[in-house]
Each structure stands twice: as C-alpha cells, then as structure tokens.
Amino acid sequence: MIRKYIKKIKETDLIKNIAILASGAVIGYMINMLLLPIVGRIYTPDRKSVV
C-alpha cells in the first residue's frame, strides 16, 4: 500500500518541479561558494568597506 502511494507521488509533476527548484538553489549556493575565494583575493578588506 505504501509502495503504491510512493510510486504515485514519483509520477506526479510536483516532485519533479520541486527537485528542479531545489537543484537550482543548490547550484546557486555552489557557485557562490566557489567564487568566494576568488572575490576575496580581488577585493581587499579595505576595498570591501567602500561602497
């Protein structure tokens, strides 16, 4: 009974759309974390404080 319910949920577009949104957010955070050291080297602490 539970397996049928899980199979039905997997077939719906809702789960697919949630997975797409979640993966987009994860990719965005990964890009941010990868670029953070580069930006940290480009901009010194003195330059970061000047807006």
Backbone as a printed PyTorch tensor [residue, N CA C, xyz], in Angstrom:
tensor([[[  0.8130,  -1.1920,   0.0000],
         [  0.0000,   0.0000,   0.0000],
         [  0.8570,   1.2570,   0.0000]],

        [[  1.8800,   1.2810,   0.8200],
         [  2.7610,   2.4470,   0.8710],
         [  3.5510,   2.5640,  -0.4270]],

        [[  3.9450,   1.4410,  -0.9950],
         [  4.7070,   1.4730,  -2.2430],
         [  3.8880,   2.0680,  -3.3770]],

        [[  2.6040,   1.7670,  -3.4130],
         [  1.7340,   2.3490,  -4.4390],
         [  1.6530,   3.8550,  -4.2730]],

        [[  1.5660,   4.3000,  -3.0380],
         [  1.4820,   5.7360,  -2.7570],
         [  2.7790,   6.4440,  -3.1520]],

        [[  3.9150,   5.8250,  -2.8370],
         [  5.2100,   6.4020,  -3.2080],
         [  5.3640,   6.4370,  -4.7200]],

        [[  4.9350,   5.3880,  -5.4000],
         [  5.0220,   5.3480,  -6.8550],
         [  4.1530,   6.4370,  -7.4710]],

        [[  2.9690,   6.6530,  -6.9020],
         [  2.0680,   7.6850,  -7.4010],
         [  2.6780,   9.0680,  -7.2170]],

        [[  3.3370,   9.2840,  -6.0910],
         [  3.9780,  10.5790,  -5.8420],
         [  5.1240,  10.8130,  -6.8230]],

        [[  5.9070,   9.7800,  -7.0950],
         [  7.0370,   9.9120,  -8.0190],
         [  6.5770,  10.2520,  -9.4280]],

        [[  5.4120,   9.8030,  -9.8150],
         [  4.9180,  10.0420, -11.1610],
         [  4.3450,  11.4430, -11.3450]],

        [[  4.0760,  12.1380, -10.2730],
         [  3.4740,  13.4570, -10.4010],
         [  4.5190,  14.4930, -10.7940]],

        [[  4.0620,  15.5500, -11.4020],
         [  4.9570,  16.6240, -11.8050],
         [  5.4030,  17.4630, -10.6130]],

        [[  4.6820,  17.4020,  -9.5340],
         [  5.0220,  18.1960,  -8.3630],
         [  6.4110,  17.8460,  -7.8460]],

        [[  6.7060,  16.5760,  -7.7220],
         [  8.0150,  16.1510,  -7.2180],
         [  9.1160,  16.5770,  -8.1810]],

        [[  8.8580,  16.4430,  -9.4650],
         [  9.8560,  16.8460, -10.4540],
         [ 10.1240,  18.3410, -10.3660]],

        [[  9.0650,  19.1320, -10.2220],
         [  9.2430,  20.5820, -10.1240],
         [  9.9650,  20.9800,  -8.8480]],

        [[  9.6750,  20.3200,  -7.7580],
         [ 10.3790,  20.5980,  -6.5070],
         [ 11.8560,  20.2480,  -6.6490]],

        [[ 12.1480,  19.1430,  -7.2910],
         [ 13.5450,  18.7450,  -7.4930],
         [ 14.2840,  19.7540,  -8.3580]],

        [[ 13.6280,  20.2840,  -9.3750],
         [ 14.2540,  21.2880, -10.2370],
         [ 14.5560,  22.5530,  -9.4450]],

        [[ 13.6020,  23.0060,  -8.6500],
         [ 13.8220,  24.2030,  -7.8500],
         [ 14.9210,  24.0010,  -6.8180]],

        [[ 14.9110,  22.8630,  -6.1690],
         [ 15.9250,  22.5880,  -5.1500],
         [ 17.3150,  22.4850,  -5.7690]],

        [[ 17.4170,  21.8370,  -6.9120],
         [ 18.7310,  21.7080,  -7.5480],
         [ 19.2320,  23.0640,  -8.0250]],

        [[ 18.3450,  23.9340,  -8.4600],
         [ 18.7560,  25.2840,  -8.8550],
         [ 19.3040,  26.0660,  -7.6830]],

        [[ 18.6750,  25.9310,  -6.5400],
         [ 19.1580,  26.6220,  -5.3420],
         [ 20.5170,  26.0800,  -4.9140]],

        [[ 20.6760,  24.7680,  -4.9780],
         [ 21.9500,  24.1570,  -4.6000],
         [ 23.0550,  24.5950,  -5.5450]],

        [[ 22.7730,  24.6400,  -6.8330],
         [ 23.7720,  25.0760,  -7.8090],
         [ 24.1560,  26.5310,  -7.5660]],

        [[ 23.1700,  27.3610,  -7.2310],
         [ 23.4570,  28.7620,  -6.9250],
         [ 24.3730,  28.9110,  -5.7290]],

        [[ 24.1230,  28.1510,  -4.6780],
         [ 24.9890,  28.1980,  -3.4970],
         [ 26.3820,  27.6690,  -3.8150]],

        [[ 26.4650,  26.6510,  -4.6660],
         [ 27.7690,  26.1040,  -5.0300],
         [ 28.5890,  27.1260,  -5.8020]],

        [[ 27.9550,  27.8280,  -6.7280],
         [ 28.6560,  28.8680,  -7.4860],
         [ 29.1510,  29.9510,  -6.5400]],

        [[ 28.3060,  30.3430,  -5.5980],
         [ 28.6930,  31.3530,  -4.6210],
         [ 29.8970,  30.8970,  -3.8070]],

        [[ 29.8760,  29.6690,  -3.3340],
         [ 30.9750,  29.1690,  -2.5130],
         [ 32.2650,  29.0060,  -3.3270]],

        [[ 32.1430,  28.6660,  -4.6050],
         [ 33.3340,  28.5220,  -5.4350],
         [ 33.9530,  29.8690,  -5.7860]],

        [[ 33.1320,  30.8890,  -5.9590],
         [ 33.6480,  32.2020,  -6.3380],
         [ 34.0750,  33.0470,  -5.1450]],

        [[ 33.6840,  32.6790,  -3.9620],
         [ 34.0090,  33.4640,  -2.7710],
         [ 35.5210,  33.6380,  -2.5720]],

        [[ 36.3490,  32.6160,  -2.6910],
         [ 37.7980,  32.8390,  -2.5340],
         [ 38.3820,  33.7500,  -3.6170]],

        [[ 37.8520,  33.6550,  -4.8130],
         [ 38.3500,  34.4980,  -5.9090],
         [ 38.0170,  35.9550,  -5.6390]],

        [[ 36.7900,  36.2120,  -5.2510],
         [ 36.3790,  37.5800,  -4.9450],
         [ 37.1410,  38.0910,  -3.7280]],

        [[ 37.4080,  37.2200,  -2.7810],
         [ 38.1760,  37.6110,  -1.6010],
         [ 39.5910,  38.0270,  -1.9290]],

        [[ 40.1590,  37.4420,  -2.9560],
         [ 41.5150,  37.8330,  -3.3580],
         [ 41.5140,  39.0970,  -4.2060]],

        [[ 40.4690,  39.3030,  -4.9670],
         [ 40.3970,  40.5020,  -5.8050],
         [ 40.1770,  41.7410,  -4.9550]],

        [[ 39.2390,  41.6460,  -4.0330],
         [ 38.8920,  42.7900,  -3.1970],
         [ 39.4980,  42.6270,  -1.8140]],

        [[ 40.3730,  43.5480,  -1.4590],
         [ 40.9740,  43.5380,  -0.1260],
         [ 39.9470,  44.0230,   0.8880]],

        [[ 40.1890,  43.8040,   2.1840],
         [ 39.2360,  44.2890,   3.1960],
         [ 39.0050,  45.8010,   3.1350]],

        [[ 40.0270,  46.5400,   2.7610],
         [ 39.8540,  47.9960,   2.6310],
         [ 38.8760,  48.3440,   1.5200]],

        [[ 38.9440,  47.6340,   0.4170],
         [ 38.0600,  47.9150,  -0.7140],
         [ 36.6360,  47.4300,  -0.4580]],

        [[ 36.4810,  46.3830,   0.3340],
         [ 35.1580,  45.8510,   0.6320],
         [ 34.3270,  46.8240,   1.4530]],

        [[ 34.9860,  47.5970,   2.2770],
         [ 34.2470,  48.5130,   3.1420],
         [ 33.7750,  49.7590,   2.4010]],

        [[ 34.3730,  50.0660,   1.2640],
         [ 33.9870,  51.2360,   0.4720],
         [ 32.8740,  50.8350,  -0.4740]],

        [[ 31.7650,  51.5360,  -0.3940],
         [ 30.6430,  51.1890,  -1.2570],
         [ 30.6030,  52.0960,  -2.4500]]])
